[in-house]
């Protein structure tokens, strides 16, 4: 699953090259009206050496979306971090 359809938008998971590293991104595109796609970097403080790993992270983020705001901004659960790392005990 690399695409999800919402009422007014299509969201696509992808990886974007930045120099020798890759960033996981979600691309939000209006479905039936004019407009341009908007790119949202996922976990901006993390980059990947391989595009496949960045794409996998983007697909996981795409699956975690609970909805979109009116302007297409992805909404994630309150406890969503985007990382698979275990949360340290408090």
Secondary structure, DSSP 4 states (H G I P E B T S, - for coil): --EEE-SSEEEEEEEEEETTEEEEEEEEEESSS----EEEESSTT--BSSHHHHHHHHHHHHHHEEEE-TT--EEE-TT--S--SPPPP-
